[in-house]
């Protein structure tokens, strides 16, 4: 049995908003001129051979056109030497505070041994800090957002010192990100803290890539690393450069190899698998639609009554994380509502059937259903216990049992009692069950349909 636990979150309406203006536009025609191609040994001890721009072109690892930039890892050859050919790009510009927005059509998909990341880092690591915006390894279901700092900084309830870092989880990653045709991540860095947002493609705020985006009008961030007495943001983060890279194995993916039953069954070591299985990495590439950096221009204004931010809920992967997030804002304490008891994979759908309801989901992790204002499902991660978060005014959905092929209506919570326990267990464990995954997305996106 699974439990849908429902909470009500009341967002604060800010009286002012930061004025941002465009500082750097990494458009496809200027992108390569604004980055350096790193060719040094991977600092994270990955099994990767980072190549220069000319070599990348020759080997087909770099593609550009008027609209996108694509950065690939090699998926053709058995690896030799330092490891599998790949790319690591670091921005020439350094930043102190600002808003970074990246629009991706594709990111490296899930594969044993892969470790993609979009992040920022300062000199003399970890003294100047590191901000991991989009990162994960192997068959990981969801995104990890992590801060790495020198000693003396604690965020989201844990120390951020060096390799351990302090992590929040949320947003789409890997296969789930790509299945929904990409999306946008945004990171805002101020003296007060560091916030991040994720929006599936087509669900992003209209101003997010404009000349002057206003994050106070967006949905609540999926992570909020709030500074203060536990961490002086300005002393721990400085001179950040933007990095795209895809490495393999190393300090994280390699360390997790023996703990992953699926990956460890493929080869004794991560390096051996990555070396000898090039075709496993055909999806190991980034396709970048846009990358923009905004700076605070000092302007602010009070939003009018029709400019209030949309109340929404940060995507959380556990009740404990929701509680920790809420406890940092005494005015936003959740009030628990009665729980619904259901059996296996379930979906909460809403009356807004004319609007696409699913923005992202991945098999293999906790099922998380987040409803924004207007009752729109913004994320579903299928695989384990269910958490449903509701904003004020959204009614608790009622459970409805359906048999395979039975029509459902938007607003139903789907319970499939005729699924065998072995089927349920298979769905929970099989993170690459594409038929189920695609059908599940279609089922919810249509606000009804058939479950089979």
Residue pairs with C-beta under 8 A, 6 or more apart in sequence:
1 341
1 342
1 343
2 341
2 342
2 343
2 344
2 346
2 367
2 385
2 386
3 339
3 340
3 341
3 342
3 385
3 386
4 339
4 340
4 341
4 342
4 346
4 348
4 369
4 386
4 387
4 388
4 413
5 319
5 336
5 339
5 386
5 387
5 388
6 336
6 337
6 338
6 339
6 340
6 388
6 389
6 390
6 396
7 322
7 334
7 335
7 336
7 337
7 389
7 390
8 334
8 335
8 337
8 390
8 391
8 392
9 220
9 311
9 313
9 326
9 332
9 334
9 389
9 391
9 392
10 311
10 331
10 332
10 392
11 220
11 309
11 311
11 312
11 332
11 391
12 329
12 331
12 332
13 303
13 308
13 309
14 216
14 303
14 309
15 302
16 216
16 300
16 301
16 302
17 214
17 215
17 216
17 217
17 300
17 301
17 303
18 188
18 190
18 214
18 215
18 216
18 296
18 300
19 212
19 214
19 296
19 297
19 298
19 299
19 300
19 301
20 98
20 99
20 212
20 213
20 214
20 215
20 294
20 295
20 296
20 297
21 211
21 212
21 294
21 295
21 297
22 211
22 212
22 292
22 293
22 294
23 98
23 293
23 294
23 295
24 34
24 93
24 292
24 293
25 291
25 292
26 34
26 35
26 91
26 288
26 290
26 291
26 292
26 293
27 290
28 64
28 65
28 66
28 67
28 68
28 69
28 288
29 66
31 64
31 69
31 288
31 291
32 53
32 64
32 69
34 91
34 92
34 93
35 89
35 90
35 91
35 92
35 244
36 89
36 90
36 91
36 92
37 50
37 51
37 52
37 53
37 56
37 87
37 88
37 89
38 50
38 88
38 89
38 90
38 245
39 50
39 51
39 52
40 50
41 82
42 48
42 50
42 82
42 83
42 88
42 247
42 250
43 125
44 115
44 247
44 250
44 251
44 252
45 249
45 250
45 251
45 254
46 83
46 115
46 247
46 248
46 249
46 250
46 251
46 253
46 254
47 79
47 82
47 83
47 84
47 113
47 247
47 248
47 249
47 250
47 254
47 270
47 271
47 274
47 275
48 73
48 82
48 83
48 84
48 85
48 86
48 88
48 246
48 247
48 248
48 250
49 79
49 81
49 82
49 83
49 84
49 85
49 86
50 86
50 87
50 88
50 245
51 59
51 61
51 85
51 86
51 87
53 62
55 61
55 85
56 62
56 71
56 87
59 74
59 85
60 72
61 71
61 72
61 73
61 74
61 85
61 86
61 87
62 69
62 70
62 71
62 72
62 87
63 69
63 70
63 72
64 70
67 289
68 105
68 287
68 288
68 289
69 286
69 287
69 288
70 106
70 285
70 286
70 287
70 288
71 87
71 89
71 244
71 246
71 285
71 286
71 288
72 86
72 87
72 284
72 285
72 286
73 84
73 85
73 86
73 87
73 108
73 114
73 246
73 248
73 281
73 284
73 285
74 84
74 85
74 86
74 278
74 281
75 278
75 279
75 280
75 281
75 282
75 284
76 278
77 85
77 278
78 275
78 276
78 278
79 85
79 274
79 275
79 276
79 278
80 275
83 248
83 249
83 271
83 274
83 275
84 248
84 274
84 275
84 278
84 281
86 245
86 246
86 247
86 248
86 284
87 244
87 245
87 246
88 243
88 244
88 245
88 246
88 247
89 243
89 244
89 245
90 241
90 242
90 243
91 241
91 242
91 243
92 241
93 241
93 242
93 293
94 122
94 239
94 240
94 241
95 120
95 189
95 239
95 240
95 241
95 242
95 293
96 238
96 239
96 240
97 189
97 190
97 191
97 295
97 296
98 188
98 189
98 293
98 294
98 295
98 296
99 186
99 187
99 188
99 189
99 213
99 215
99 293
99 294
99 295
100 120
100 133
100 186
100 187
100 189
100 242
100 291
100 292
100 293
100 294
101 184
101 185
101 186
101 208
101 209
101 213
101 290
101 291
101 292
101 293
101 294
102 118
102 133
102 134
102 184
102 185
102 186
102 288
102 290
102 291
103 182
103 183
103 184
103 201
103 204
103 209
103 288
103 289
103 290
103 291
104 118
104 177
104 182
104 183
104 184
104 185
104 286
104 287
104 288
104 289
105 181
105 182
105 201
105 287
105 288
105 289
106 178
106 182
106 283
106 285
106 286
106 287
107 116
107 118
107 134
107 173
107 174
107 177
107 178
107 182
107 286
108 114
108 116
108 174
108 246
108 283
108 284
108 285
108 286
109 174
109 175
109 178
109 283
109 284
110 138
110 139
110 140
110 174
110 175
110 283
110 431
110 432
111 138
111 139
111 280
111 281
111 283
111 284
112 138
112 139
112 257
112 260
112 262
112 263
112 266
112 270
112 273
112 280
113 138
113 248
113 249
113 253
113 254
113 257
113 263
113 270
113 273
113 274
113 280
114 137
114 138
114 246
114 248
114 253
114 281
114 284
115 135
115 136
115 137
115 138
115 246
115 247
115 248
115 249
115 250
115 252
115 253
116 134
116 135
116 136
116 245
116 246
116 247
116 284
116 286
117 132
117 134
117 135
117 243
117 244
117 245
117 246
117 247
118 133
118 134
118 135
118 185
118 242
118 243
118 244
118 286
119 130
119 131
119 132
119 133
119 134
119 135
119 242
119 243
120 130
120 131
120 133
120 187
120 240
120 241
120 242
120 243
121 128
121 129
121 130
121 131
121 240
121 241
121 243
122 128
122 129
122 130
122 237
122 238
122 239
122 240
122 241
123 239
125 148
126 148
126 149
126 150
126 161
126 162
127 150
128 236
128 237
128 238
128 239
128 240
129 147
129 148
129 149
129 150
129 236
129 237
129 238
129 240
130 146
130 147
130 148
130 149
130 165
131 147
131 187
131 189
131 194
131 237
131 240
132 144
132 145
132 146
132 147
132 148
132 165
133 145
133 185
133 187
133 196
134 143
134 145
134 171
134 173
134 185
135 143
135 144
135 145
135 146
136 142
136 143
136 144
136 173
136 174
137 252
137 253
137 256
138 253
138 256
138 257
138 260
138 263
139 174
139 260
139 262
139 263
139 364
139 431
139 432
140 173
140 174
141 173
141 174
141 176
141 362
141 363
141 364
141 365
141 381
141 383
141 431
142 169
142 170
142 171
142 172
142 173
142 176
142 317
142 362
142 365
142 381
143 169
143 170
143 171
143 172
143 173
143 198
144 167
144 168
144 169
144 173
145 167
145 168
145 169
145 170
145 171
145 196
145 222
145 223
146 165
146 166
146 167
146 168
147 153
147 155
147 160
147 165
147 166
147 194
147 225
148 160
148 161
148 162
148 163
148 165
149 160
149 161
149 162
149 165
149 231
149 236
149 237
150 161
150 162
150 236
151 161
152 231
152 232
152 236
153 159
153 160
153 161
153 230
153 231
153 232
153 236
154 160
154 166
154 230
154 231
155 166
155 193
155 225
155 226
155 227
155 230
155 231
156 166
156 167
156 168
156 223
156 225
156 324
156 325
157 166
157 324
158 164
158 166
158 167
159 166
160 166
160 231
160 236
163 251
166 225
168 196
168 222
168 223
168 225
168 321
169 316
169 317
169 321
170 196
170 198
170 222
170 223
170 314
170 315
170 316
170 317
171 183
171 185
171 196
171 198
171 222
171 315
171 360
171 379
172 180
172 183
172 198
172 200
172 359
172 360
172 361
172 362
172 379
173 362
174 362
175 283
175 362
175 432
176 360
176 361
176 362
176 363
176 381
177 183
177 360
177 362
178 283
179 360
179 361
179 437
179 438
179 441
180 200
180 201
180 358
180 359
180 360
180 361
180 441
181 201
181 202
182 200
182 201
182 287
182 289
183 198
183 199
183 200
183 201
183 203
183 204
183 359
183 360
184 197
184 198
184 199
184 201
184 204
184 208
184 209
185 196
185 197
185 198
186 196
186 197
186 199
186 208
186 215
186 218
187 194
187 195
187 196
188 194
188 195
188 196
188 215
188 221
189 233
189 237
189 240
190 233
190 296
191 227
191 233
191 234
192 226
192 227
192 228
192 233
193 224
193 225
193 226
193 227
193 233
194 224
194 225
194 227
194 233
194 237
195 215
195 221
195 223
195 224
195 225
196 221
196 222
196 223
197 215
197 218
197 219
197 221
197 222
198 222
198 315
198 360
199 205
199 208
199 219
199 359
200 358
200 359
200 360
200 378
202 356
203 356
203 359
203 378
205 213
205 217
205 218
205 219
207 213
207 214
207 217
208 218
209 290
209 292
212 294
212 297
213 294
215 221
216 303
216 309
217 303
217 307
217 308
217 309
217 310
218 309
218 310
219 309
219 310
219 312
219 372
219 378
220 311
220 312
220 313
220 314
221 314
222 314
222 315
223 314
224 314
224 325
224 328
225 231
226 328
227 233
242 291
242 293
244 286
244 288
246 284
246 285
246 286
247 253
248 270
248 271
248 274
249 257
249 269
249 270
249 271
249 274
253 270
254 269
254 270
254 271
256 263
257 263
257 264
257 269
257 270
258 264
262 431
263 270
263 273
266 273
266 277
267 273
267 276
267 277
273 280
274 280
274 281
303 309
310 372
310 373
310 374
311 372
311 373
311 391
311 392
312 370
312 372
312 373
312 378
312 391
313 370
313 371
313 372
313 389
313 390
313 391
314 325
314 370
315 368
315 370
315 378
315 379
316 322
316 325
316 368
316 387
316 389
317 365
317 366
317 368
317 381
317 387
318 366
318 387
319 387
322 334
322 387
322 389
323 334
326 332
326 333
326 334
327 333
337 390
337 396
338 396
340 396
340 397
340 398
340 399
340 413
341 399
342 386
342 399
342 413
342 415
343 415
343 416
343 417
343 419
344 415
344 416
344 419
344 424
344 427
345 367
345 382
345 414
345 416
345 419
345 424
345 427
345 440
346 367
346 386
346 413
346 414
346 415
347 369
347 377
347 380
347 413
347 414
347 440
347 443
347 444
348 369
348 371
348 377
348 388
348 397
348 413
349 357
349 377
349 397
349 408
349 410
349 411
349 412
349 413
349 414
349 444
349 447
349 448
350 357
350 371
350 374
350 375
350 376
350 377
350 394
350 397
350 410
350 411
350 447
351 375
351 410
351 411
352 374
352 375
352 376
352 410
352 447
353 410
353 446
353 447
353 448
354 447
355 374
355 376
356 445
357 376
357 377
357 410
357 444
357 445
357 446
357 447
358 377
358 379
358 380
358 441
358 444
358 445
359 377
359 378
359 379
360 378
360 379
360 380
361 379
361 380
361 381
361 382
361 437
361 440
361 441
362 381
362 382
362 383
362 431
363 381
363 382
363 383
363 427
363 430
363 431
363 432
363 433
363 436
363 437
364 381
364 382
364 383
364 429
364 431
365 381
365 382
365 383
365 384
366 381
366 383
366 384
366 385
366 386
366 387
367 380
367 381
367 382
367 383
367 384
367 385
367 386
367 387
368 379
368 380
368 381
368 386
368 387
368 389
369 377
369 379
369 380
369 386
369 387
369 388
369 389
370 377
370 378
370 379
370 388
370 389
371 377
371 378
371 388
371 389
371 390
371 391
371 394
372 378
372 391
373 391
373 393
373 394
375 394
377 444
380 440
380 444
382 427
382 437
382 440
383 427
383 428
383 431
384 428
388 397
390 396
397 411
397 412
397 413
398 412
398 413
399 413
399 415
400 408
400 412
400 413
400 414
400 415
401 415
401 416
401 417
402 408
402 412
402 414
402 415
402 416
402 451
403 416
403 417
403 418
404 416
404 418
404 451
404 452
405 450
405 451
405 452
406 450
406 451
407 448
407 449
407 450
408 414
408 443
408 448
408 449
408 450
408 451
409 447
409 448
410 447
410 448
412 448
414 443
414 451
416 451
426 433
427 433
427 436
430 436
439 451
439 452
442 449
443 449
443 450
443 451
